[in-house]
Amino acid sequence: MAITLERLRQTFCEGGAQEIYLEIKTQNDFVGFAKQFVFSTESQVARNALWGLCKASNREIAELQVILDDLIDLTMRTSNSSVRRMALNIIERLEINTNNLRTDFLDFCMEEMICLEECSGIQSLAMKLAYRMCTLYPELLNEMMRLLDSMDLEYYKPAVINVRNRIICGKF
């Protein structure tokens, strides 16, 4: 079955996301698929497209490196938490280095990781990404550690506390 807007507008389960992934893999056009569907203004379409892409291997996800900036922009502008979480999941699997580090995205991740209104999945992914970006610059890493130390843990879910503790203990 072809991947169409109509199909991606539907509600589907884990198996549906796996089917989408297998079709993208068969077509071997991860970037073309992402450009066509991930940036849709319809959050259901974007969500389902991202869900299918999240099933890809790291080697396959690496093909999306060319649209890293677009994925970052999507993450920072969407109001849909599912789209944000899955886009962050993909970004986390891409290469971030001194040549493509965006300070606006670092600021965004540092805000999201401590935002109590945000879901724990987004907080955890934002924390991991912020840490990765901060390791590129020692002065930023010190700032990140101070921010992690100042978190009042009673307000955070175990997933966020676990990522925080792993970073602080150097086990990340």
C-alpha positions in Angstrom: 0.0 0.0 0.0 1.4 3.4 -1.0 2.1 6.0 1.7 -0.3 8.9 1.1 -1.6 11.8 3.1 -4.9 10.0 3.6 -3.1 7.0 5.1 -1.0 9.2 7.4 -4.1 11.1 8.5 -5.5 7.8 10.0 -5.0 6.7 13.6 -2.9 3.6 13.8 -1.0 1.5 16.3 2.6 0.3 16.6 2.0 -2.1 13.7 1.0 0.7 11.5 4.2 2.6 12.2 6.2 -0.5 11.5 4.4 -0.9 8.1 5.2 2.7 7.2 8.8 2.2 8.1 9.1 -1.0 6.0 7.6 0.8 3.0 10.1 3.7 3.4 12.9 1.2 3.6 11.7 -0.6 0.5 11.6 2.7 -1.4 15.0 3.6 0.2 14.0 7.3 0.3 14.1 8.4 3.9 14.9 12.0 3.1 12.2 12.2 0.4 9.6 10.7 2.7 10.6 13.1 5.5 10.5 16.2 3.3 7.1 15.1 1.9 5.3 14.3 5.2 7.2 15.1 8.4 6.9 18.9 7.9 3.1 18.7 7.2 1.0 21.4 8.9 -1.3 18.5 9.9 0.1 17.3 13.2 -1.5 13.8 12.7 0.4 13.4 9.4 3.7 14.7 10.9 3.3 12.5 13.9 2.6 9.3 12.0 5.4 10.1 9.5 7.9 10.6 12.4 6.6 7.5 14.1 7.5 5.4 11.0 10.9 7.0 10.8 11.6 6.3 14.5 11.6 2.6 13.6 14.6 3.0 11.3 18.1 1.9 12.2 20.7 4.4 13.1 22.3 3.9 9.7 19.0 4.7 8.0 18.4 7.7 10.3 21.8 9.0 9.4 20.5 9.8 5.9 18.3 12.5 7.6 21.5 14.4 8.6 20.9 16.7 5.6 17.6 17.9 7.1 18.9 18.3 10.7 18.2 22.1 10.7 14.6 21.5 9.4 14.0 18.9 12.1 15.3 21.3 14.8 13.1 24.0 13.5 10.1 21.7 13.6 10.9 20.7 17.1 11.1 24.2 18.3 7.9 25.5 16.6 5.4 22.7 17.0 2.8 22.8 19.7 2.2 19.0 19.4 4.1 17.2 22.1 4.1 13.9 20.1 5.6 15.5 17.1 8.2 17.3 19.3 9.1 14.0 21.2 9.5 12.0 18.0 11.5 14.7 16.2 13.8 14.9 19.3 14.2 11.2 19.2 15.4 11.4 15.6 17.6 14.4 16.2 19.2 12.6 19.2 20.3 9.9 16.7 21.9 12.4 14.3 25.4 13.9 14.6 25.7 17.2 16.4 29.2 18.8 16.4 30.8 22.2 16.6 30.0 22.9 12.9 26.2 22.3 13.2 25.5 23.2 16.8 22.8 25.8 17.0 22.7 27.9 20.2 19.0 28.5 19.8 18.4 24.8 19.9 20.8 24.4 22.9 18.8 27.1 24.7 15.5 25.4 23.7 16.8 22.0 25.1 18.0 23.5 28.3 14.6 25.1 28.9 12.6 22.0 27.9 14.6 19.7 30.1 13.5 21.6 33.3 10.1 22.6 32.1 7.6 21.1 34.5 4.7 21.4 32.1 6.5 19.3 29.5 6.2 15.5 29.4 9.0 13.4 30.8 10.0 12.0 27.4 10.6 15.4 26.0 12.4 16.5 29.1 14.7 13.4 29.0 15.5 13.8 25.3 16.1 17.5 25.7 18.5 16.8 28.6 20.4 14.2 26.6 20.8 16.6 23.7 21.7 19.5 25.8 24.4 17.4 27.5 25.8 16.3 24.1 25.9 19.9 22.9 27.5 21.1 26.1 30.2 18.5 26.0 31.5 20.3 22.9 32.3 23.4 25.1 33.7 22.9 28.6 32.3 26.3 29.8 28.8 25.2 28.8 29.2 21.8 30.5 29.9 23.6 33.8 26.7 25.6 33.3 24.7 22.5 32.5 26.0 20.7 35.6 25.0 23.6 37.8 21.6 23.6 36.3 21.2 19.8 36.9 22.4 20.2 40.5 19.8 22.9 41.1 16.9 20.8 40.0 14.3 20.1 42.7 13.9 16.4 42.0 10.5 16.0 43.8 8.8 17.7 40.8 10.3 15.3 38.1 9.4 11.9 37.0 11.8 8.9 37.4 12.8 8.9 33.7 14.0 12.5 34.0 15.7 11.9 37.3 17.5 8.8 35.9 18.9 10.7 32.9 20.0 13.6 35.2 21.7 11.2 37.6 23.4 9.3 34.8 24.8 12.6 33.4 26.0 13.8 36.8 27.7 10.5 37.5 29.4 10.5 34.1 27.6 7.3 33.0 25.9 8.8 30.0 
